[in-house]
Amino acid sequence: MSLFPNITYTECVKKLKRLGFYYIRQCKGSHELWGRDSDKATTIVPHHGGQTLSRTVIKGILKDVGLSTKEFNKL
């Protein structure tokens, strides 16, 4: 199994919601700002329909959220 599975916007948002994140607002273009009140963490998630998110995007989201790839995959 790859450390960075191919996940779509919908799958990513489901995982973020499990971590306590919620939709804040639409950003520039097709990107959305998601946040969590407990630690004031925020991340930007691109909303490109059913396309899979790139490894670079996933790495950035994980860095913003403060999770390892293994922890993110377990969600």
N, C-alpha and C positions, 0 to 999 in steps of 0.2 A: 504494500500500500504506500502510495506517495505521501510525503509529509504535507504537501499542498494539494488537496483534492480539488477537482474542478467543481466549484460551487457557483450558483447563480445569485443574483441580487436577493431573490425571495428566500433562499436557504440561509444566506448571510444575515438577513434581517431577523429571521426566526431565532438564530443563535444569539444575536445581539439582544433581542427581547428577553430571552431566558436569562441573560446577564443583568437585566434591569435597565436596559437602554430604551429610549423612546424617541420618536420622531420629533424634531424641533422645528425645522423649516427647510424649504427648498433653497439650494445654493445656486451658484452660477451653472447654467446649462441643465444637464440631467443629473446633478449631484444633490445629495440630501445630507443634512447635518443631523446626527443622532447624538444624544447625550444621556448621562446618568447623574442623578442628583447626589448619590451617596459620596462620590469622590470627585465630582465635577469633571469627569472624563467626557471627552467629545471625540467623535470621529466622523469622517465624511465618507459616504458610500455612494458610488456611482450607480445610477438606475438606468441600465441599458436593456431593459426587457429580459428576455430569456438567455442572453449571452452570459458566458462564464466570466468570472472575475479573474484578472491576471494574477500571477504570483506576486508581482510588485504591489498590487493593490491590497492583496490579502496580507502581505507582510506589514504594510502601513497600518491597516486596521488593527492587526494584532499588537503592534507597537503602541498605538493609541489606547487600546483597551487594556493592555498590560497582561496579555496571555501568551503562553507558548503555543506552538502549533499542535502539540499533543493534547493540551487542555482544550483548545478550540475544536479539535476533531472529536473529542468525547461528548461535546454538547449535542 
